[in-house]
Amino acid sequence: MTGLMRTYMDWNATAPLLPAVRDVLVSALEIAGNPSSVHREGRAARAAVEGARREVAGLAGAQASHVTFTSGATEAANLVLSPEFKMGRAPVRYGRLYVSAIEHPAFREGGRFAKADVTEIPVTSAGVIDLAALELLLSSHDKSTGLPMVACMLVNNETGILQPVAEAARLAHAAGGLMVVDAVQAAGRVPLDINGLDADFLVLSSHKLGGPKGAGALVSRGEVMMPKPLIHGGGQEKGHRSGTENTLSIIGFGAAAAIAAQMLEVETVRLSALRAKLEDGMRAVAPDVIIHGEDVGRVGNTTFFTLPGLKAETGQIAFDIEGIALSAGSACSSGKVGESHVLTAMGHDPKLGALRISLGHATNEADIKHTLAAFTKIAGRRRLAGQAA
């Protein structure tokens, strides 16, 4: 194994730290103050945090004052997925959460809603949220228990499929509810505009952008309607998220957000072209390969595929042996390789499994070539095994 070429093709799980962000972090190590302190050192830390807040807001098409920093997207999801909100000082209750069947576990678990108060929104066989089903669910919502809340991701983390969140938001608002959008996989891959999406809240993550782990954000459309705090204490982040801010990670998050916004258009074109070469090569080697979501809109960096006769866990190990780091679906369950709930929701047999290849800012032609060479060997062994049987 020594000297084996390694190719990282799992950018949806985490993006390696951008070199420019690393430089920013090294410089930020010199910032010693607590952002809540009023002395010069504290003010310097506060200025750095607020600069990062502006950069994250810019990526989301939001106002800086509407960004609440958290420890990551999971915490942001648990903060916003709450039955208890306040409009100013007046309490507002949300009686039921409607969450799509293909959401990340951070959303599917329902946050602070009781399990009995979470309803799953089905998706079509193409992997797109079923808007007609959502409309029907909302039409029968019992407002005596509270208002409805709808949560849906903009880009699915496994398939890369774009979801019609603006249309879902229209339905949610018509029913008097809130719209929460998981924009973790969308940030840096499609333009974000919280107002254009008609979303009330967006959830973002630093490490998906090439920033450091340990920072995320809940971005709100306004400041009047906010969830009950999840973490209580000293009242940081305007009282929405107490605890001394993770200054270093927040600064890195801001730097990564600025780069993502600047490079979005160029990277979208470049990665889409690389993904097309990858998928064309896969089809040439194995015409029976199933590329999930290829007939609907996807972001340009993600390929979620099934190679008939190859189990997902077997395939993941085989690619790793060949020097390719990819995943069997979502990297969110402590290294477990299980059946994909996304495939199940789409009506596919989850036992078939699927593998996800995701590209990022450092992916190049050589990476595609290496991945296709590994794919060719693995697909060939699959055919030989079938003949031997």
N, C-alpha and C positions, 0 to 999 in steps of 0.2 A: 504493500500500500504506500510505501515511502515514495514521494515524488509524483504520485498520481495527480494529474490535473484535476482541480476542483472548479466546478461551475455552479454559481449560486443562482437558482431559478425559483426562489421562494419569497419574493419581495412582498407578496400580500400578507405573509406571516409577520415579517418585520423587514424594514429597509435598513441595510447597513449604514452606519453613521456617515453622513456626507463629509468629505474632507474640509470644506469651508465651515461647516458646523463645528467640527472638531477644533478648528482654530479659534472659533468664537468661544467655545467652552474653555479652552486653555486660558484665554485672556480673562474670562469671567471668573476663574478661580481666585483672582485677585480681589474680587468684590466681597468684602468681609461683613458688611452691615446686614442687619435685619430690616427688611422693607418697611416694617412698622415703626422703626425708630426714627426720631426727629433730628438726630445729629447728622453731620455731613456724610458719614459712612452709610447710615440708614437711608438718607435721601438718594445716594448713588445707587443703592440696591433697588429702591422704589422706582427710580428713573429707568433702570434696566428692565424691570418687570413691566412697567407701563409701555416701554418701547416694544417689547415682545407682544403685549396685548394688542397694540395697534397692528402689528404684522399679522397676527392670527385673525383679527377682525377683517383685515384687508383680503385675506384668502377666502373668507366666508361671505364677503359682501355685506358685512355688518358694521355696526358702530363699536368702537373699542370699549365703551362703557357697558356693552352688552355681553362681554366675554367674561366667564367665570372659570378660572383655572382649577383643575382637579388633578388627582394623581394618575389619571388615565381615562380612557373611554369607558371602561367598566364602571368606574365611580361616577362619571358623568351620567351614564345611563341610569344608575341606581338613584342618583339625585333627582332626575327629571321624571322618572317613571314612579310617580307618587300620587296617591289619591288626594293628598292634602296640598292645596295651593293657597296663595293669598293674592288678591287683587288689591294692591295697596295694603290696607290693614284688614280688609274684609276677607273672611275665609271662603274658599271655593272648593267644592268636592268633586272629584272625578270618580264615578262609580264603577267604570269598567274600562279595561285596556284591551284594545283590538290590535294584535300584533301579527305580522305576516308569518307564514309557516316557514319561510326561508331565512328568518333573522338570525343574527349571531346570538349565541347563548346569553350574552349580557342583556339582550332585549327579550329573548324568548322566555327567560326565567321570570320576567314580569316586574323586576325591581321590587318596590315596596307594596305592590298590589298582592292581595291574597290570591293563591292559585285559582280559587273558584271564581275570581273576578277577572280572569284573563281569557280572552277568546281569540282563537287562531283564525286568521284570514287565509283562505286557500289561495294557491297560485295556479296558473294554467300549466298545461304540459310543456309550454315553452319557457316556464320558469319566471313568469311575470305575474305580479299580484293581480288577482281577479277583482277588478273594480266593481263589477256587477254584484259579486258576492259581498263585497264590502258595503255597497249601498244598501243591500238587503239587510245586512246585519245592523247597520246604523238605523235603518227605518224601524226596527223592532227594539231599539235600545230603550230601556226603562229609565227615564230621567229622574224618577223618584229616588233612585239610589245615588244619583250624581250624574254629571255630564260624561260624555264619552271621550276617550283619548285614543288616538291612532298612532302607531309607531311602525315605521317602514324604512328600510335602508334604501339609499339612492343607488348604490352599486352593490350587488351581491358579492360577498367575499370569496365564494367558491367558484361561481360561474363567470363573474364579471358582468352579468346582465344588468342593464340599466332599468330602474323601476320608475313607474309613472307617479312619482310622489306629488307633483303639483296637482294632478287629477285627484289623488287620494286626499290631499289637503282640502280641495274644494268640497269633497263629500263630508269630510270631518267637520269643516266649518259650517256647512249647511245644517249639520245636526247639532250645532252649538258646541262642538268639541275642540280639542287641541290636536295639532299635528307635530309629532316628534320625528325627526329624520336622522338616521345613523348615516353620517357622511364620511365615516372613517376611510372607506376604500375609494370614495369619490374624490377626496381632497387631493389636489395635484394631478388629477387625471381628467377631470371635467371641470368647467367653470362653475363656481359656487356663488349663489346669490340667495341669501335667506329670504329676501322679499320676493324675488322672482319665482322661487319654489313655493311660495305661500306657506312656508314652514314657520311654526312658532318657536321651535328649538332645533338646533343642529348639534350633533356630538362629533368631536374631532379627537384625533390621537397624534402625538408627536412622533412616535417611533415608526409609524407607517409612512412618514414623509422624509425619513433620513435624519430625524432629530433623535435626541436621547429618549430612552424609556423613562417612565415615571412622570409624564406630564400629559394632560389631556385638557379638553375644554368643553364646557356647555355654553353654547352661543344662543342667546335669546333674541327674539325680534324686537322686544321692548323691555322695559324695566318694571312695568306695573304688575304683570302676572308672573309670579315666580313660585317654584315649589318650596315646600317646607324644607329647611336645611336637613341634610343627612348627617353632617358632622358639626357639633356644637363646640363652642369654646370662645376664643378671643374676638370673634366677629370679623376676621379677615375676609377679603373678597366681598365687601359690602354686607357681610353677615350671611352670605349664601353658602360659604364653605370656610369654616374656621380652620385654624392651623397655620403656622408660619409657612409662607409660600416657598415652594421648592425652587429657589431663585435660579440655580444653575440650569436645571432641566427646562424651566420656563424660558430662559434666555435662548437655549438651544432650540426649543420649540419655535420661538419667534423667528430665528434665523432660518430654520428649515421651511417655515411657512412662506417667508419672503422669497426664497429660492424656488419653491414649488410654484408660486404665483408667476414668477418671472419666466420660468422654463416650461410652463404648462403647454403652450401651443407647439413649441418645437418638439418636446418630448412625446406629445400625443402622436404626431406624424411619424417620428422616428420609431417609436415602439410598435405602432400599428403595422409598419412595414416589416419589422423584424418578426412580429407575431404571424403575419401572413406567410413569410418564408418558412417559419416553423410548421405551421399547419399544412401548407402545401407539401412539405417534405414528409410529414407524417402520413398524409393520404397516399402519397406515392409509394411508400413502404408498406403500409397496411390499409388498403382501401376500405376495410370494415371498421376502421376506427370511428368511434362516435365522439363528436365534438359537441358538447352540450351548450346550447344557446347560440349556435352559429347562425341561426336564421332570424335572430332578433338583435336589437342594439346591445352592444357590449363595449366596455372600455377596451382600449387597444393593447393592454399588457397581459391579459389573462386568457389561458387556455385550460379548460376543464374537460378531460377526455376519459373515455372508457375504451380499453383495448379488450375486446371479448376474449375470454379464456384466461385473462390475467387478473388475479385478485389485487385489490388496491394495496394491501399491506405487503404482498409479495413484490409488486411493482415498485413500491417506494424503496424497499431494501435493494432491489436489483439496480435501480438507478443510482442509489447511494454508492453501491459497490463500483459502479462505472464512473463515479466522481461527480454525479449530478445531485444537487440538493433541491428536491421538490417536495410537495406534500400530498397527502391523501385527504384533501378537503381542508377544513379549518384548523389552524394551529391554536386551539383555545382550550384544550382539555388535558393539560399536563402530560403531553407526549402520547396520549392514547390514540390509537388508530381504530376508529369505529365506523359503523355504517353512516353514510351521509344523510342527514335529515333533509338536505336540499334535494337530493335525488328522489327521496321518498315523496316529498311534497310535489315534485314534478311528475310523479306516477311511474318512475323507473324502479326496477328491482334494486334495492340498495345493496343486495349481496353481490351484484356485479362490481360495485365500487367504481371509483373514479380517481384520477390523479390530477393535481393542479400544478401547472407551470405558470409562474408569474414573473414578469420582467420588470426591470427598474433602470435607474439612471446610469448604471455602469454596465448594463447588458450590451453586448456587441455581436458582430457577425460570427466571431470565433465561438462564442457561447452557444449560438444557434447551431453551428456546425457540430460542436461537441455533443450537444443534446440529441441531435438527429442521429449521430453515430451510435450513441447509446440506445436510442429508441430502435434503431435498425437491428442491433444485436439482440435486444430483449424481445422484439417482435419475431425475430427469426427463431429464437429458442422456443417461443410459444408454438410456432408452426411445427417444429421438429417434435415437440412433446406431443402434439396432437396426432402426428403421423405415427409415432411410436405406440400410442394408445390404440 
